[in-house]
């Protein structure tokens, strides 16, 4: 396959509920989920499931299927992390669902270096704090957050996909 054939073109394996299920699994799992602003786990779960399905479907519906793979991955992170749908674990949720999309589209990514991934996540938090809020009409915009994630995926995706 040529690099132009390596793209995420089928998002049918994901639904709005899959975003919520994945984020809830992080809440219930062994990894840290920030609960500082919440009186209870049930309140966080409520806020996760209160995210509008329409908004999550829009992430899927408007995904740029005609962009190069590296850009697609960066756009995905920009949309999910930038919009910040959930109380916590937005980066983990975005990454887990992206890896699922890649796999469902026949793209094997291998392991992404943990140190590089954590650095991108930390930088993403900083960059996102400096940007105007990502809105539903700016999910797939090229800005500093997009560029940060584009560089990350350029670093971690196998050469055959670039």
KAWOCOR-V790680 format. One record per backbone hydrogen bond with DSSP energy under -1.0 kcal/mol. NH is the residue of the N-H (numbers start at 0). CO is the residue of the C=O. E is the energy in kcal/mol with one decimal. If there is no record, write none. Layout:
NH:CO:E
NH:CO:E
//
This chain:
4:1:-1.7
6:4:-1.3
13:10:-1.8
19:15:-1.2
20:16:-3.0
21:17:-2.5
22:18:-2.3
23:19:-2.6
24:20:-2.2
25:21:-1.5
26:22:-1.9
27:23:-2.6
28:24:-1.4
37:34:-1.8
43:39:-1.4
44:40:-2.6
45:41:-2.2
46:42:-2.2
47:43:-2.5
48:44:-2.4
49:45:-1.0
50:47:-1.1
55:51:-1.7
56:52:-2.9
57:53:-1.7
58:54:-1.5
59:55:-1.4
60:56:-3.4
61:57:-2.6
64:62:-1.4
66:63:-1.1
71:67:-2.6
72:68:-2.6
73:69:-1.9
74:70:-3.1
75:71:-2.5
76:72:-2.1
77:73:-2.6
78:74:-2.6
79:75:-2.6
80:76:-2.4
81:77:-1.2
82:78:-1.7
83:79:-1.1
92:88:-2.5
93:89:-2.7
94:90:-2.6
95:91:-2.6
96:92:-2.4
97:93:-2.4
98:94:-2.7
99:95:-1.7
100:96:-2.5
101:97:-2.9
102:98:-2.4
103:99:-2.8
104:100:-1.3
105:102:-1.9
106:101:-2.8
116:112:-2.4
117:113:-2.8
118:114:-2.0
119:115:-2.2
120:116:-2.5
121:117:-2.6
122:118:-2.8
123:119:-2.6
124:120:-2.1
125:121:-1.7
126:122:-2.9
127:123:-2.8
128:124:-1.7
137:134:-1.6
146:142:-2.6
147:143:-2.3
148:144:-2.1
149:145:-2.6
150:146:-2.3
151:147:-1.9
152:148:-2.5
153:149:-2.2
154:150:-1.8
155:151:-2.1
156:152:-2.3
160:157:-2.1
161:158:-2.0
//
